[in-house]
């Protein structure tokens, strides 16, 4: 069966510090991968998605970047965190299925920027 | 662009009551998904729908893909305290978008 991992689970970082969040998927090959941010009590905002190694699409201009160095690894980064980067970050994966895909979410990383 | 409206925003019900929530889109979708999110955790997929008119159950949960392909509903029958959480709909055509969520509270 497929599983998705995210770490760390919780992170407290000072403003201006760098960030690296990691997401890995097991039990599947060539997944589509996604990074979402969820503000407190809000819905899901798609930040990045990837259909393959080294292929990253950005959905919104922001202070963050993403990379996919391996097939089942997706990394969310920032060189200098802002207060507004605080939130709950969710990674998701899906099996490419043409026009219909079902996304499965990881456990999330809660980021607090102080 | 595409918009997804989910209602109600929140519900406070008595244990044993039935619950209904829905999502509507401004355009035609070919996929509707329903998730539940517990505090501090990632959303968990409850039901996936891929055909207009499709009605699918998962235990006490039932969801339907509207025949217009622009809406979907989720029903929970005989609610119990562990049903508490935030329910999200997701849908799209080639690309998923998500509703803002329905926060459900169940009073014992």
Interface residues (C-beta under 8 A of the other chain):
Chain A: X6 X41 X42 X43 X44 X46 X90 X99 X100 X101 X102 X103 X104 X105 X106 X107 X108 X110
Chain B: X30 X31 X33 X35 X40 X41 X42 X43 X44 X45 X48 X50 X88 X90 X93 X94 X96 X97 X98 X99 X100 X101 X103
